[in-house]
């Protein structure tokens, strides 16, 4: 059989008589055929256009003003559910009325700035954004067979000559995925390093340099062909499931992401503690080992917010115990007391779980009795032995009865003191095609398994424990899984330089499609040799990525407290910096939860017309303020990297750089290239041991001044760090900062927006240290029209209600004052 993508070019043209004959002969030879049929009739109902065809029903639903969801249901078939689309009905966010024009050969469906042109015969769709061509189907819906004889169906789209395609999920291929045919089947790639075409979290979606996102809304096994078979064709193919896609437009890449997550769901705010250090390894084998490890963190002044227990919490061996999901009381004699003791020090407990129930586990009979497992063709519990951990069944997470049984186990563990979940092997790692779920075959639902698992935990926890934001660490899911508060990681990466190199690419790719908390096992997961330099570089990079969680197998310890004094001294400073940056990082989380903007941002966001920047997977922005270029090679004494346009300051020594060119910076093992953009506000706090002791009542606010920036602004978001939807409930405060400079000197303005309800622990006032960088000379300071007295040493700043200190060597002007949160203006110089 010929491959799906070998549809002949005559199929893409109007079907005149000769072309129809040509198409018929060739499609018979390849068993491929367009399947949307001929147009029969249509009906517009609110924001949804339904088109009856000779072979089924095609619907186009407007979501917002720049997105259409398209769904084709063949005659005689039941519609398969969407996992990607958010629960809100079509048209909910449509401000303008959807307009339809019926022409002789075409329907025109207008949705704000996005228009769908539906050609009646043949039935294909093209899209216009602001009246200009954006994207067009090449052949509409099609069905056929792959080269291996598998029946598939999907969609084909035209590609522009120079169009770049990002996306596809976790792959190590370079940023531009055009030219690849990628499998859509979530599957682990153990010990990967610098190349991987299939990993734990595939996404059937692309972001185009033409500023659209295209998502194939199908959870089944399939393929994404990004111009591999035919250079000008993008195709999605699957062995079953839902024939649907989502097209999203935007004027800028950030707007494009915002429009996408408005349809697929926004990531809720994480608990504040999740941004701190999470202790983890494979694994802590006893209660005493866990206690001893956390004691080392305290002794060596490493902050820590949580500890993860891997497989050994429910069994002394790797094999034979999966599915027990209850404490091994020999190794952990008093887990309730242990978790309570940890909690008294502000340390959360996270437990690993898997969806597999071994026949040898203590839960097998219970799972069978509760009909919680996927079945075979005869409806009996399905088990299989081709699994490393033992003969097993798998929870049918799509079945509400099975989900309720599974959740009852989690609820009991939370009542004991657990605070979060590590959902491992969620691809699922082994998922035989013969297994049947309530929704269909394993192959039809495979890619949505982790998605549904996260949904079950998220929704049930909010119902039963509404005062706690869920924490769900998971390595696999589907498009839209971010709305269930997941924290994906990049799988079982190899230790050393090869494993470190692709981590920026992996996180950037996932963040572009809503999954902004994608992170790595810092230091690498697998490998029996420690490369000390690579380990240090990896954990340095980790400070400027979403989740800080070193993790790995024996014999190399992932925790820095077990390494040499040299390593500890370097990394202690970085981990402590991570904690001081909590206000900045937490604000990034807020921005993500409201707009979808990722925490790690690609360089092409700074110059959207520079397509070459799309290929840069070496450096990135951490929020708006920071530029980061990790060291991923050994023995580097000079780091060379491209610095985007603008003026930048070295974070460590305030050296000034002009961007738009390649920069060389001397480095040693203690130095990571990090720069701050001129005009940036960076809020920080004093050193803290973890989120439980966090307070921003004493706040240090850095402003990076430069004459090239006449106006600048920044913000800082705060809530109690735990309440779900605190922002939506008005339980928050938002500090707003602005700067302007010119002939009258530098003016800094501060003000606060308070949510209607405020939040518990919200400071009534703050002790501020405003640190102004790049101030050339000591200047007079006025605050609210009153002069601020200078002092002779930085230590004297807090000896009076307001004071200033100028350091001529560092060119830093620090102003200390009490702020009652009323609008305040500071004038520096004239």
GINORFEN-V888163 format. One record per backbone hydrogen bond with DSSP energy under -1.0 kcal/mol. NH is the residue of the N-H (numbers start at 1). CO is the residue of the C=O. If there is no record, write none. Layout:
nh=NH co=CO
nh=NH co=CO
This chain:
nh=6 co=3
nh=11 co=8
nh=12 co=9
nh=13 co=10
nh=16 co=14
nh=20 co=16
nh=21 co=17
nh=22 co=18
nh=23 co=19
nh=24 co=20
nh=25 co=21
nh=26 co=22
nh=27 co=23
nh=28 co=24
nh=29 co=25
nh=30 co=26
nh=31 co=27
nh=32 co=27
nh=33 co=143
nh=35 co=141
nh=40 co=52
nh=41 co=52
nh=43 co=50
nh=45 co=48
nh=48 co=45
nh=49 co=60
nh=50 co=43
nh=51 co=58
nh=52 co=41
nh=53 co=56
nh=54 co=38
nh=57 co=73
nh=58 co=51
nh=59 co=71
nh=60 co=49
nh=61 co=69
nh=62 co=47
nh=63 co=67
nh=68 co=247
nh=69 co=61
nh=70 co=245
nh=71 co=59
nh=72 co=243
nh=73 co=57
nh=75 co=55
nh=77 co=74
nh=86 co=263
nh=91 co=62
nh=92 co=89
nh=94 co=91
nh=99 co=110
nh=101 co=108
nh=103 co=106
nh=107 co=118
nh=108 co=101
nh=109 co=116
nh=110 co=99
nh=111 co=114
nh=114 co=111
nh=115 co=128
nh=116 co=109
nh=117 co=126
nh=118 co=107
nh=119 co=124
nh=120 co=105
nh=124 co=119
nh=124 co=122
nh=126 co=117
nh=127 co=135
nh=128 co=115
nh=129 co=132
nh=130 co=113
nh=132 co=129
nh=134 co=127
nh=135 co=127
nh=137 co=125
nh=138 co=156
nh=142 co=154
nh=143 co=33
nh=144 co=152
nh=146 co=150
nh=149 co=146
nh=152 co=144
nh=153 co=238
nh=154 co=142
nh=155 co=236
nh=157 co=234
nh=158 co=136
nh=159 co=232
nh=166 co=207
nh=168 co=205
nh=170 co=201
nh=172 co=196
nh=177 co=165
nh=179 co=226
nh=180 co=177
nh=182 co=224
nh=184 co=222
nh=187 co=199
nh=191 co=492
nh=192 co=189
nh=196 co=172
nh=203 co=168
nh=205 co=203
nh=206 co=214
nh=207 co=166
nh=208 co=212
nh=209 co=164
nh=211 co=208
nh=213 co=248
nh=214 co=206
nh=215 co=246
nh=216 co=204
nh=217 co=244
nh=218 co=216
nh=221 co=443
nh=222 co=184
nh=223 co=237
nh=224 co=182
nh=225 co=235
nh=226 co=180
nh=227 co=225
nh=227 co=233
nh=233 co=230
nh=234 co=157
nh=235 co=225
nh=236 co=155
nh=237 co=223
nh=238 co=153
nh=239 co=221
nh=244 co=242
nh=245 co=70
nh=246 co=215
nh=247 co=68
nh=248 co=213
nh=249 co=66
nh=256 co=252
nh=257 co=253
nh=258 co=254
nh=259 co=255
nh=260 co=256
nh=261 co=257
nh=262 co=258
nh=263 co=260
nh=264 co=260
nh=265 co=261
nh=272 co=721
nh=274 co=271
nh=275 co=272
nh=276 co=273
nh=278 co=548
nh=279 co=306
nh=282 co=552
nh=287 co=331
nh=290 co=286
nh=291 co=287
nh=292 co=288
nh=293 co=289
nh=294 co=290
nh=295 co=291
nh=296 co=292
nh=297 co=293
nh=298 co=294
nh=299 co=295
nh=300 co=296
nh=301 co=298
nh=302 co=297
nh=304 co=689
nh=305 co=277
nh=306 co=277
nh=307 co=348
nh=308 co=279
nh=309 co=350
nh=313 co=310
nh=314 co=311
nh=320 co=389
nh=324 co=321
nh=328 co=313
nh=329 co=327
nh=332 co=328
nh=338 co=334
nh=339 co=335
nh=340 co=336
nh=341 co=337
nh=342 co=338
nh=343 co=339
nh=344 co=340
nh=345 co=342
nh=346 co=343
nh=347 co=342
nh=348 co=305
nh=350 co=307
nh=351 co=420
nh=352 co=309
nh=353 co=422
nh=357 co=393
nh=358 co=322
nh=359 co=391
nh=361 co=358
nh=367 co=363
nh=368 co=364
nh=369 co=365
nh=370 co=366
nh=371 co=368
nh=372 co=367
nh=374 co=394
nh=375 co=436
nh=376 co=380
nh=379 co=376
nh=382 co=374
nh=384 co=392
nh=387 co=385
nh=390 co=387
nh=392 co=384
nh=393 co=357
nh=395 co=355
nh=396 co=372
nh=397 co=395
nh=399 co=396
nh=403 co=399
nh=404 co=400
nh=405 co=401
nh=406 co=402
nh=407 co=403
nh=408 co=404
nh=410 co=406
nh=411 co=407
nh=412 co=408
nh=413 co=409
nh=414 co=410
nh=415 co=411
nh=416 co=412
nh=417 co=413
nh=418 co=413
nh=419 co=349
nh=420 co=349
nh=421 co=471
nh=422 co=351
nh=423 co=473
nh=424 co=353
nh=424 co=422
nh=429 co=425
nh=435 co=432
nh=436 co=375
nh=437 co=440
nh=442 co=435
nh=445 co=441
nh=446 co=442
nh=447 co=219
nh=448 co=445
nh=449 co=446
nh=452 co=448
nh=453 co=449
nh=454 co=450
nh=455 co=451
nh=456 co=452
nh=457 co=453
nh=458 co=454
nh=459 co=455
nh=460 co=456
nh=461 co=457
nh=462 co=458
nh=463 co=459
nh=464 co=460
nh=465 co=461
nh=468 co=465
nh=473 co=421
nh=474 co=487
nh=481 co=478
nh=483 co=480
nh=484 co=481
nh=485 co=482
nh=487 co=472
nh=490 co=519
nh=493 co=491
nh=494 co=192
nh=495 co=526
nh=500 co=496
nh=501 co=497
nh=503 co=500
nh=506 co=502
nh=507 co=503
nh=508 co=504
nh=509 co=505
nh=510 co=506
nh=511 co=507
nh=512 co=508
nh=513 co=510
nh=514 co=511
nh=515 co=510
nh=516 co=514
nh=518 co=515
nh=519 co=488
nh=522 co=520
nh=522 co=549
nh=524 co=521
nh=525 co=493
nh=526 co=493
nh=535 co=531
nh=536 co=532
nh=537 co=533
nh=538 co=534
nh=539 co=535
nh=540 co=536
nh=541 co=537
nh=542 co=538
nh=543 co=540
nh=544 co=541
nh=545 co=542
nh=551 co=522
nh=553 co=525
nh=562 co=559
nh=563 co=560
nh=568 co=564
nh=569 co=565
nh=570 co=566
nh=571 co=567
nh=572 co=568
nh=574 co=570
nh=575 co=571
nh=576 co=572
nh=577 co=573
nh=578 co=574
nh=579 co=575
nh=580 co=576
nh=581 co=577
nh=582 co=579
nh=585 co=581
nh=586 co=582
nh=587 co=583
nh=588 co=584
nh=589 co=585
nh=590 co=586
nh=591 co=587
nh=592 co=588
nh=593 co=589
nh=594 co=590
nh=595 co=591
nh=596 co=592
nh=601 co=621
nh=605 co=602
nh=606 co=603
nh=610 co=607
nh=611 co=609
nh=613 co=610
nh=614 co=611
nh=615 co=612
nh=616 co=613
nh=620 co=628
nh=621 co=601
nh=622 co=626
nh=623 co=599
nh=626 co=622
nh=627 co=675
nh=628 co=620
nh=629 co=673
nh=639 co=665
nh=641 co=663
nh=643 co=661
nh=648 co=657
nh=649 co=676
nh=650 co=655
nh=651 co=674
nh=654 co=650
nh=657 co=648
nh=659 co=646
nh=660 co=643
nh=661 co=643
nh=663 co=641
nh=665 co=639
nh=667 co=637
nh=671 co=668
nh=675 co=627
nh=676 co=649
nh=677 co=625
nh=678 co=647
nh=679 co=704
nh=680 co=677
nh=682 co=702
nh=684 co=700
nh=685 co=580
nh=693 co=690
nh=694 co=691
nh=699 co=767
nh=700 co=684
nh=701 co=769
nh=702 co=682
nh=703 co=771
nh=704 co=680
nh=705 co=703
nh=705 co=773
nh=709 co=706
nh=712 co=739
nh=714 co=737
nh=716 co=735
nh=718 co=733
nh=726 co=723
nh=729 co=725
nh=730 co=727
nh=731 co=726
nh=732 co=730
nh=733 co=718
nh=734 co=753
nh=735 co=716
nh=736 co=751
nh=737 co=714
nh=738 co=749
nh=739 co=712
nh=740 co=747
nh=741 co=710
nh=742 co=745
nh=745 co=742
nh=746 co=828
nh=747 co=740
nh=748 co=826
nh=749 co=738
nh=750 co=824
nh=751 co=736
nh=753 co=734
nh=755 co=732
nh=757 co=730
nh=758 co=730
nh=762 co=759
nh=766 co=819
nh=767 co=697
nh=768 co=817
nh=769 co=699
nh=770 co=815
nh=771 co=701
nh=772 co=813
nh=773 co=703
nh=775 co=811
nh=782 co=827
nh=783 co=786
nh=784 co=825
nh=786 co=783
nh=788 co=781
nh=791 co=804
nh=797 co=794
nh=799 co=796
nh=803 co=816
nh=804 co=789
nh=805 co=814
nh=807 co=812
nh=811 co=807
nh=812 co=807
nh=813 co=772
nh=814 co=805
nh=815 co=770
nh=816 co=803
nh=817 co=768
nh=819 co=766
nh=824 co=750
nh=826 co=748
nh=827 co=782
nh=828 co=746
nh=829 co=780
